[in-house]
Amino acid sequence: MEYQDILYTKQDGIATITINRAAQYNAFRAQTCEEMIHALKDADYDRQIGVVVLTGAGDKAFCTGGDQGTQDGGYGGRGVIGLPIEEVQSAIRDIAKPVIARVNGFAIGGGNVLVTICDLAIASDRAQLGQAGPRVGSVDPGFGTALLARVVGEKKAREIWYLCRRYTAQEALAMGLVNAVVPHDQLDAEVKKWCDEIVEKSPTAIALAKKSFNVDTEMIRGMGGLAMHALKLYYETAESAEGGNAFREKRKPEFRKHVK
């Protein structure tokens, strides 16, 4: 595959996947998802790779979720909602290597979900994390909600989704959403340090540990697959469309005018 939306490199046992859409704050479209799936599977198959780093290009954003600028009633790709994001999420969980989120900036919406799903997360002190779904007429009815509750607790997860606030990297650390926070100019060095420590370890032991961790929350995958069909129906409503329209028009959405 020739990558258009991501950068993919491998060095010293570390595979790095960079969402390369800085002008869109590294929001993903269908093409981005396809490329991420391909790269994750390649890293999984490569026995020389011991760990994967997922990040975003530039200094402003890790990832800000689905590209609302291209939605217009659907994302245009394959899958239930025209965006195979559930396959990206599954790929992160399924590969036998740890995936570290290098959170260099905004991790909002679907980007926040990626941080949640990654095995580990290391954040710049400039990073901001949070949800945006109910603000733009969307939701992640699987790992983004249920797994988040396992990570940060039920009350905090509900706060994150219901209020759509933004949280500093230090606040994310306190709630357990990230593992470490470092000064922005030390982010790469810290990520490399963690990667080097993992690469030294037994790959089979690491793989077994990861699969064992995943067993406890595997039912969320089935729940999310079912809920994606409900999400598709929601995306076809005027209420959901109002969120995307308001975002593109840079105004406050009026959801209740469209509730039937």
C-alpha positions in Angstrom: 0.0 0.0 0.0 1.2 3.5 -0.8 0.5 5.7 2.2 -1.2 9.1 1.6 -2.4 9.9 5.1 0.1 8.3 7.4 3.9 8.1 7.8 5.2 4.6 8.6 8.7 3.9 9.8 10.6 1.0 11.4 13.8 1.4 13.3 15.5 -0.4 16.3 12.5 -2.7 16.8 10.1 0.2 16.9 7.4 0.8 14.3 6.0 4.3 14.3 2.6 5.2 12.7 2.1 8.9 12.3 -1.3 10.3 11.2 0.0 12.9 8.7 -2.9 15.3 8.4 -1.7 18.2 10.5 -3.7 20.7 8.6 -6.9 18.8 9.7 -5.5 18.4 13.3 -4.8 14.8 12.3 -8.5 14.0 12.0 -9.0 10.7 10.2 -11.0 9.9 7.1 -11.7 6.5 5.6 -8.4 6.4 3.8 -6.5 7.2 7.0 -8.2 4.2 8.7 -7.4 1.9 5.9 -3.7 2.9 6.0 -3.5 2.5 9.8 -5.0 -1.0 9.6 -2.5 -2.0 7.0 0.5 -0.6 9.0 -0.6 -2.1 12.2 -0.9 -5.5 10.6 2.5 -5.1 8.9 4.0 -4.3 12.3 2.3 -7.4 13.8 3.7 -9.7 11.1 7.3 -8.3 11.4 9.2 -10.3 14.0 11.8 -7.6 14.3 9.2 -5.2 15.6 8.7 -5.3 19.4 6.5 -2.2 19.9 4.4 0.3 17.9 4.2 4.0 18.5 1.0 5.8 17.3 1.1 9.6 17.0 0.2 12.6 15.0 2.2 14.9 12.8 3.2 18.4 14.0 3.0 19.8 17.5 -0.7 20.7 17.8 -2.6 17.4 17.6 -2.3 13.7 18.3 -5.7 13.1 16.7 -9.0 14.8 16.7 -11.2 11.9 15.6 -13.3 11.6 12.4 -12.9 14.5 10.0 -16.2 16.4 10.3 -15.2 18.5 7.3 -15.8 15.4 5.1 -18.7 13.8 6.8 -21.8 15.3 5.1 -24.1 12.4 5.9 -21.4 9.7 5.8 -17.6 9.3 5.6 -17.6 7.7 2.2 -15.6 4.6 2.9 -16.5 1.0 3.7 -18.0 -0.4 6.9 -21.2 0.3 8.7 -20.7 4.0 9.0 -18.5 4.5 6.0 -15.4 4.6 8.2 -13.7 1.3 9.4 -12.7 2.9 12.7 -13.8 -0.2 14.6 -11.3 -2.2 12.6 -8.5 0.3 13.6 -9.5 -0.1 17.2 -9.5 -3.9 16.9 -6.1 -3.9 15.1 -4.6 -2.0 18.0 -5.9 -4.5 20.5 -5.2 -7.6 18.3 -1.6 -7.1 17.3 0.7 -9.1 19.6 2.9 -6.0 20.4 2.2 -3.1 22.8 1.0 0.1 21.1 2.1 3.3 22.8 0.2 6.5 22.1 2.6 9.4 21.8 0.2 12.2 22.7 1.8 15.3 21.3 -1.2 17.7 21.4 -5.0 17.5 21.2 -6.4 14.0 21.7 -10.1 14.8 21.2 -13.1 12.7 20.2 -11.9 9.6 18.3 -8.4 10.6 19.2 -9.2 10.3 22.8 -10.6 6.8 22.1 -7.3 5.8 20.4 -5.5 6.9 23.6 -7.9 4.8 25.6 -7.4 1.7 23.5 -3.6 1.9 23.2 -1.7 -0.3 25.7 0.2 2.7 27.1 0.1 6.5 26.6 2.8 9.1 27.1 1.8 12.7 26.9 3.4 16.1 26.3 2.6 18.6 29.0 0.9 20.6 26.2 -1.5 17.8 25.4 -5.3 18.2 26.0 -7.7 15.2 26.0 -11.4 14.9 26.0 -14.6 14.0 24.1 -16.6 15.9 21.5 -19.1 13.4 20.3 -22.3 14.7 21.8 -21.2 18.2 20.8 -21.0 17.3 17.1 -23.8 14.7 16.8 -21.7 11.6 17.3 -20.7 8.9 19.9 -18.4 5.9 20.2 -20.7 3.2 21.6 -18.1 0.6 22.2 -14.5 0.8 23.4 -14.7 4.6 23.5 -17.3 4.5 26.3 -17.2 1.1 28.0 -13.5 0.6 28.0 -13.0 4.2 29.1 -15.1 3.4 32.1 -12.7 0.5 32.9 -9.7 2.9 32.6 -10.9 6.0 34.5 -13.9 4.7 36.4 -17.7 5.0 35.7 -18.3 8.5 37.1 -15.3 10.1 35.3 -16.1 8.4 32.0 -19.7 9.6 32.2 -18.4 13.1 33.0 -16.0 13.0 30.0 -18.8 12.0 27.6 -21.7 14.0 29.0 -19.9 17.3 29.4 -17.3 17.2 26.6 -14.8 19.1 28.6 -11.1 19.2 27.9 -8.5 17.9 30.3 -4.9 18.7 30.7 -2.2 16.1 30.4 -1.7 16.2 34.2 -5.5 15.7 34.8 -5.4 12.8 32.4 -2.5 11.3 34.3 -4.4 11.7 37.6 -7.4 9.8 36.2 -5.2 7.0 34.7 -5.8 7.8 31.1 -2.1 8.3 30.4 0.9 6.7 32.0 3.3 9.6 32.0 3.6 13.3 31.3 6.8 15.0 30.3 7.9 18.4 29.0 7.1 18.7 25.3 10.7 18.8 24.2 11.4 15.5 26.1 8.5 13.6 24.6 10.4 11.7 22.0 13.2 10.8 24.4 10.7 9.4 26.9 8.8 7.4 24.3 12.1 6.0 23.0 13.0 5.0 26.6 9.8 3.1 27.1 10.1 1.4 23.7 13.6 0.3 24.3 12.7 -1.2 27.6 9.8 -3.2 26.0 12.0 -4.4 23.0 14.4 -5.9 25.5 11.7 -8.2 26.9 10.4 -11.6 25.7 8.1 -11.0 22.8 6.1 -14.1 23.5 5.6 -13.2 27.2 4.5 -9.7 26.2 2.1 -11.1 23.6 0.6 -13.5 26.2 0.3 -10.7 28.7 -1.5 -8.4 26.2 -3.9 -11.1 25.1 -4.7 -11.9 28.8 -5.4 -8.2 29.5 -7.7 -8.1 26.5 -9.8 -11.1 27.5 -11.5 -9.3 30.3 -12.9 -6.6 28.0 -13.4 -8.6 24.8 -17.2 -8.5 25.1 -17.0 -4.7 24.4 -16.0 -5.5 20.8 -19.2 -7.4 20.2 -21.3 -4.7 21.9 -19.6 -2.0 19.8 -20.2 -3.9 16.6 -23.9 -4.1 17.4 -24.0 -0.5 18.4 -22.4 0.7 15.2 -25.6 -0.2 13.4 -27.5 2.0 15.8 -25.0 4.7 15.2 -25.5 4.5 11.5 -29.2 5.1 12.0 -28.4 8.0 14.3 -26.2 9.6 11.6 -29.1 9.6 9.2 -31.2 11.8 11.5 -31.5 15.6 11.4 -30.3 15.7 15.0 -26.9 14.2 14.2 -26.6 16.3 11.0 -27.1 19.4 13.1 -24.0 18.7 15.0 -21.8 18.4 11.9 -23.5 21.4 10.3 -22.9 23.6 13.4 -19.3 22.5 13.6 -18.6 23.4 9.9 -20.5 26.7 10.3 -18.7 27.5 13.6 -21.9 28.0 15.6 -23.5 26.5 18.6 -25.7 23.5 17.7 -29.4 23.5 18.4 -30.0 19.7 18.8 -33.4 19.9 20.5 -35.0 21.5 17.5 -34.4 18.4 15.6 -35.4 15.7 18.1 -38.4 13.7 17.1 
